[in-house]
Amino acid sequence: MNNTVIALFSSAIMSFTASAAAQIYPTKPVRLIVGFPPGGAADILGRVAAQQMSLALHEQVVVDNRGGAGGLVATEITAHAAADGYTLLFTSIPHVINPHLYRKVGYDAIKDFDAVLQFVSVPLLLASNVSFAPRTVQELVALAKSRPGQINYASAGAGSSSHLAMELFKSIAGVDMNHIPYKGTGPLMTDLIAGQVSVTIASAVPLIPQVRAGKLRGLAVTGNKRAGALPDLPTIAETGVAGYEVINWFGVVAPAGTPKTITARINDDLNKALATRALIDSLHAQGADPAGGSAAEFAAMIRRDYAKWQKVVKDSGARVD
């Protein structure tokens, strides 16, 4: 038997083995890595996704919180994991922001992952302390222009989506505000409620309960449409800051090379779940809008946002290391 025949035979065996494994997948618990600690938007929504996957796969999907470096740690772990469907990553826009913030990144955000499905889209929320004078975006812009560099805005950390979303706002609106970085949304909210800082753009998921309780004032959402959880709030673009749009998507990706039969099954299962009224209502209550769609559509979004945030990071001068 010559080498060519042996190579073809070996390739056929490997292909058959991978196909057979995919057909009986899963035979053990699946790990869904989340790059942030418990309690934040990524963890809350990741656990919802894991629950839906567990129900559909008839096998436990375990959330593995691997916080650190704004999601960088979890993303690197997933990039180097076996491409067998038993390690997945629940990720969001830090996936495409971090490569531009850090000098050394141990993964390629595009090449090292196979997109599976965009689970939800979550607009960020422009919110302020209730005693802060502006009650609209227009009033905020007018005040910021009259007092350049004197208004303090809070972010969830240097280089976070919260930070860069406000830098984009400043650029388009033509205003200057002073950045106060925090170590996460929790500490940010504490000081915003207390009036230590005046305004923020941050994930709508933890902010919405504070707005509903009257502890914070919602001014606008950052997406291209109004949020199902806060339908009375305009988008920032509606208020005259034309062209402004930031959507924090959350979705599932797998290590590159994961069998397509596996990723296609997960995509199909989650799309079916996202079509149910119970899950739609549950996500809306948490400030998230169900997404779904094909893996190709999610991959295209990742590529677009990679280029978008590369420019924003460069223009802002943000750097973590």
C-alpha positions as CSV (number, residue, x, y, z in Angstrom):
1,M,0.0,0.0,0.0
2,N,1.6,3.3,-1.1
3,N,1.8,6.4,0.9
4,T,-1.0,8.2,-1.0
5,V,-3.4,5.3,-0.4
6,I,-2.4,5.2,3.3
7,A,-3.0,9.0,3.6
8,L,-6.4,8.8,2.0
9,F,-7.4,5.8,4.1
10,S,-6.3,7.7,7.3
11,S,-8.1,10.8,6.3
12,A,-11.3,8.8,5.7
13,I,-11.0,7.1,9.1
14,M,-10.5,10.4,10.8
15,S,-13.5,12.0,9.0
16,F,-15.7,9.0,9.9
17,T,-14.6,9.1,13.5
18,A,-15.4,12.9,13.8
19,S,-18.7,12.4,12.1
20,A,-19.7,9.5,14.4
21,A,-18.6,11.5,17.5
22,A,-20.7,14.5,16.3
23,Q,-23.8,12.3,15.8
24,I,-23.8,11.1,19.4
25,Y,-22.7,14.4,20.9
26,P,-22.8,15.1,23.8
27,T,-21.8,12.2,25.9
28,K,-20.5,14.2,28.9
29,P,-21.1,17.7,30.3
30,V,-20.3,20.7,28.1
31,R,-18.3,23.6,29.5
32,L,-19.5,27.1,28.7
33,I,-16.8,29.6,29.6
34,V,-17.8,33.1,30.7
35,G,-15.0,35.7,30.9
36,F,-16.5,37.7,33.8
37,P,-17.3,37.0,37.4
38,P,-20.8,36.0,38.7
39,G,-23.4,38.7,38.8
40,G,-22.6,40.8,35.7
41,A,-24.5,40.8,32.4
42,A,-22.2,38.2,30.8
43,D,-22.8,35.8,33.7
44,I,-26.5,36.4,33.9
45,L,-27.1,35.9,30.2
46,G,-24.6,33.1,29.9
47,R,-26.5,31.1,32.5
48,V,-29.7,31.6,30.6
49,A,-28.0,30.3,27.4
50,A,-26.5,27.4,29.3
51,Q,-29.9,26.4,30.7
52,Q,-31.5,26.4,27.3
53,M,-28.6,24.3,25.9
54,S,-28.9,21.8,28.7
55,L,-32.5,21.3,28.0
56,A,-32.0,20.8,24.3
57,L,-28.8,18.7,24.5
58,H,-30.1,16.5,27.4
59,E,-26.7,16.9,29.0
60,Q,-25.5,19.4,31.6
61,V,-23.9,22.6,30.3
62,V,-21.7,24.0,33.1
63,V,-20.9,27.7,33.3
64,D,-17.2,28.2,34.0
65,N,-16.5,31.8,35.1
66,R,-12.9,32.7,34.2
67,G,-12.7,36.4,34.9
68,G,-9.6,38.5,34.2
69,A,-8.3,41.2,31.8
70,G,-11.8,42.1,30.5
71,G,-12.5,38.6,29.1
72,L,-9.0,38.1,27.7
73,V,-8.2,35.1,30.0
74,A,-11.4,33.2,29.1
75,T,-11.0,33.8,25.4
76,E,-7.4,32.6,25.4
77,I,-8.4,29.4,27.3
78,T,-11.1,28.7,24.7
79,A,-8.9,29.4,21.8
80,H,-6.4,26.7,22.9
81,A,-9.1,24.1,24.0
82,A,-9.9,21.0,22.1
83,A,-12.2,21.6,19.1
84,D,-14.6,18.9,20.1
85,G,-17.7,20.8,21.2
86,Y,-17.1,20.3,24.9
87,T,-15.6,23.7,25.4
88,L,-17.5,26.8,24.2
89,L,-17.2,30.5,25.0
90,F,-20.1,32.9,25.8
91,T,-18.6,36.1,24.6
92,S,-19.4,39.7,23.8
93,I,-17.8,42.8,22.2
94,P,-14.6,42.6,24.4
95,H,-13.8,39.7,22.1
96,V,-13.1,42.2,19.4
97,I,-12.0,45.1,21.5
98,N,-9.3,43.4,23.5
99,P,-7.0,42.7,20.6
100,H,-6.7,46.4,20.0
101,L,-6.2,47.3,23.7
102,Y,-3.5,44.8,24.7
103,R,0.0,44.6,23.2
104,K,0.1,40.8,23.6
105,V,-3.0,38.7,22.9
106,G,-2.8,34.9,22.7
107,Y,-5.5,34.4,20.1
108,D,-6.8,35.7,16.8
109,A,-10.3,36.9,17.4
110,I,-11.4,36.0,13.9
111,K,-9.3,32.9,12.9
112,D,-9.2,31.0,16.2
113,F,-12.9,30.7,16.6
114,D,-16.0,29.4,14.8
115,A,-19.1,31.5,15.4
116,V,-22.1,29.5,16.6
117,L,-24.9,32.0,17.3
118,Q,-25.6,35.5,18.5
119,F,-27.8,34.9,21.5
120,V,-28.9,38.4,22.4
121,S,-28.2,42.0,21.7
122,V,-28.0,44.4,24.7
123,P,-27.9,48.1,24.2
124,L,-25.8,50.1,26.7
125,L,-27.7,52.7,28.7
126,L,-26.8,56.3,29.1
127,A,-27.8,57.0,32.7
128,S,-27.2,59.7,35.2
129,N,-27.5,60.5,38.9
130,V,-31.1,61.7,39.6
131,S,-29.9,65.1,40.9
132,F,-27.8,65.7,37.8
133,A,-29.4,68.7,36.0
134,P,-29.7,67.4,32.4
135,R,-32.8,65.3,31.8
136,T,-32.2,64.6,28.1
137,V,-29.3,63.9,25.8
138,Q,-29.6,67.3,24.2
139,E,-29.3,69.0,27.7
140,L,-26.3,66.8,28.5
141,V,-24.6,67.8,25.3
142,A,-25.4,71.5,25.9
143,L,-24.0,71.4,29.4
144,A,-20.9,69.5,28.4
145,K,-20.1,72.1,25.7
146,S,-20.5,74.9,28.2
147,R,-18.3,73.2,30.8
148,P,-15.6,71.3,28.8
149,G,-13.8,68.7,30.9
150,Q,-15.7,69.5,34.0
151,I,-18.4,66.7,33.9
152,N,-17.2,63.4,35.3
153,Y,-18.4,60.2,33.6
154,A,-17.9,56.7,35.0
155,S,-17.0,53.6,33.1
156,A,-16.6,50.0,34.1
157,G,-12.9,50.2,33.5
158,A,-10.3,51.6,31.2
159,G,-10.7,50.0,27.8
160,S,-14.1,48.5,28.6
161,S,-17.1,48.7,26.3
162,S,-18.5,51.3,28.7
163,H,-15.4,53.5,28.4
164,L,-15.2,53.2,24.6
165,A,-18.9,53.8,24.1
166,M,-18.6,57.1,25.9
167,E,-15.5,58.0,24.0
168,L,-17.4,57.4,20.8
169,F,-20.3,59.6,22.1
170,K,-17.8,62.4,23.0
171,S,-16.3,62.2,19.5
172,I,-19.6,62.3,17.6
173,A,-21.3,64.8,19.9
174,G,-18.2,67.1,20.0
175,V,-18.0,67.3,23.8
176,D,-15.2,66.8,26.4
177,M,-15.9,65.0,29.7
178,N,-13.6,63.6,32.3
179,H,-13.2,59.8,32.5
180,I,-13.4,58.1,35.9
181,P,-12.7,54.3,35.5
182,Y,-14.1,51.8,38.0
183,K,-13.4,48.1,38.5
184,G,-16.7,46.9,37.1
185,T,-20.3,48.0,36.8
186,G,-21.1,47.3,40.5
187,P,-18.8,49.9,42.0
188,L,-19.7,52.3,39.2
189,M,-23.4,52.1,40.1
190,T,-22.7,52.6,43.8
191,D,-20.9,55.9,43.2
192,L,-23.3,57.0,40.4
193,I,-26.3,56.6,42.7
194,A,-24.4,58.4,45.5
195,G,-23.6,61.3,43.2
196,Q,-19.8,60.9,43.2
197,V,-20.0,60.8,39.4
198,S,-22.6,62.3,37.2
199,V,-23.2,60.1,34.2
200,T,-22.3,56.8,32.6
201,I,-22.8,54.6,29.6
202,A,-22.9,51.0,30.8
203,S,-24.6,47.7,30.3
204,A,-28.4,48.0,30.5
205,V,-28.8,44.7,32.3
206,P,-27.7,45.8,35.8
207,L,-28.7,49.5,35.3
208,I,-32.4,48.9,34.3
209,P,-33.5,47.8,37.8
210,Q,-31.9,51.0,39.3
211,V,-33.7,53.2,36.7
212,R,-37.0,51.4,37.4
213,A,-36.5,51.9,41.1
214,G,-35.9,55.7,40.6
215,K,-32.3,55.5,41.8
216,L,-30.9,56.5,38.5
217,R,-32.2,58.4,35.5
218,G,-32.2,56.8,32.1
219,L,-31.5,59.2,29.3
220,A,-31.2,57.0,26.2
221,V,-30.1,53.7,24.9
222,T,-27.2,53.1,22.5
223,G,-28.7,50.7,20.0
224,N,-30.2,51.3,16.6
225,K,-33.7,50.8,18.0
226,R,-35.5,51.3,21.4
227,A,-35.0,48.6,24.0
228,G,-37.9,46.3,24.7
229,A,-37.3,46.8,28.5
230,L,-37.4,50.6,28.2
231,P,-39.6,51.5,25.2
232,D,-40.0,55.1,26.3
233,L,-36.3,55.9,26.2
234,P,-35.0,57.2,22.8
235,T,-31.9,55.9,21.1
236,I,-28.9,58.3,21.3
237,A,-29.1,58.7,17.5
238,E,-32.8,59.8,17.8
239,T,-31.7,62.7,20.1
240,G,-29.6,64.4,17.5
241,V,-26.3,62.5,17.9
242,A,-26.6,61.2,14.3
243,G,-24.7,58.0,13.5
244,Y,-24.2,56.9,17.1
245,E,-24.8,53.2,17.6
246,V,-23.3,50.7,20.1
247,I,-24.8,47.3,20.6
248,N,-23.2,44.9,23.0
249,W,-23.9,41.5,21.5
250,F,-23.6,38.3,23.5
251,G,-23.1,34.9,21.7
252,V,-21.5,31.5,21.6
253,V,-18.3,30.7,19.8
254,A,-16.3,27.5,19.6
255,P,-12.6,26.8,19.0
256,A,-11.8,26.8,15.3
257,G,-12.3,23.4,13.7
258,T,-15.2,22.3,15.9
259,P,-17.3,19.8,13.8
260,K,-19.9,21.7,11.9
261,T,-22.5,19.1,12.8
262,I,-22.0,20.1,16.5
263,T,-22.1,23.9,16.0
264,A,-25.1,23.6,13.6
265,R,-27.0,21.6,16.2
266,I,-26.3,24.1,19.0
267,N,-27.3,26.9,16.6
268,D,-30.6,25.2,15.8
269,D,-31.4,24.4,19.4
270,L,-30.8,28.0,20.6
271,N,-32.7,29.5,17.7
272,K,-35.7,27.3,18.6
273,A,-35.4,28.4,22.3
274,L,-35.2,32.1,21.3
275,A,-38.5,31.8,19.4
276,T,-40.4,30.8,22.6
277,R,-42.5,33.5,24.3
278,A,-41.3,32.5,27.7
279,L,-37.6,33.1,26.9
280,I,-38.4,36.3,24.9
281,D,-40.2,37.8,27.9
282,S,-37.5,36.7,30.3
283,L,-34.8,38.3,28.2
284,H,-36.8,41.5,27.7
285,A,-37.2,41.8,31.5
286,Q,-33.5,41.7,31.9
287,G,-32.9,44.4,29.2
288,A,-31.8,42.0,26.5
289,D,-33.3,41.5,23.0
290,P,-33.3,38.0,21.5
291,A,-31.1,37.7,18.4
292,G,-30.6,34.3,16.9
293,G,-29.8,33.8,13.2
294,S,-27.2,31.8,11.4
295,A,-23.6,31.2,12.3
296,A,-22.5,33.1,9.1
297,E,-24.5,36.2,10.2
298,F,-22.8,36.2,13.6
299,A,-19.4,35.7,12.1
300,A,-20.0,38.7,9.8
301,M,-21.0,40.8,12.8
302,I,-17.8,39.9,14.6
303,R,-15.7,40.9,11.6
304,R,-17.5,44.2,11.3
305,D,-17.2,45.1,15.0
306,Y,-13.5,44.1,15.0
307,A,-12.9,46.8,12.4
308,K,-15.2,49.3,14.1
309,W,-13.6,49.1,17.5
310,Q,-10.1,49.1,16.1
311,K,-10.7,52.6,15.0
312,V,-12.4,53.7,18.2
313,V,-9.6,52.4,20.3
314,K,-7.0,54.1,18.1
315,D,-8.8,57.4,18.1
316,S,-9.4,57.3,21.9
317,G,-5.8,56.4,22.7
318,A,-7.0,53.8,25.1
319,R,-4.4,51.2,26.2
320,V,-4.5,48.7,29.0
321,D,-0.9,47.5,29.0
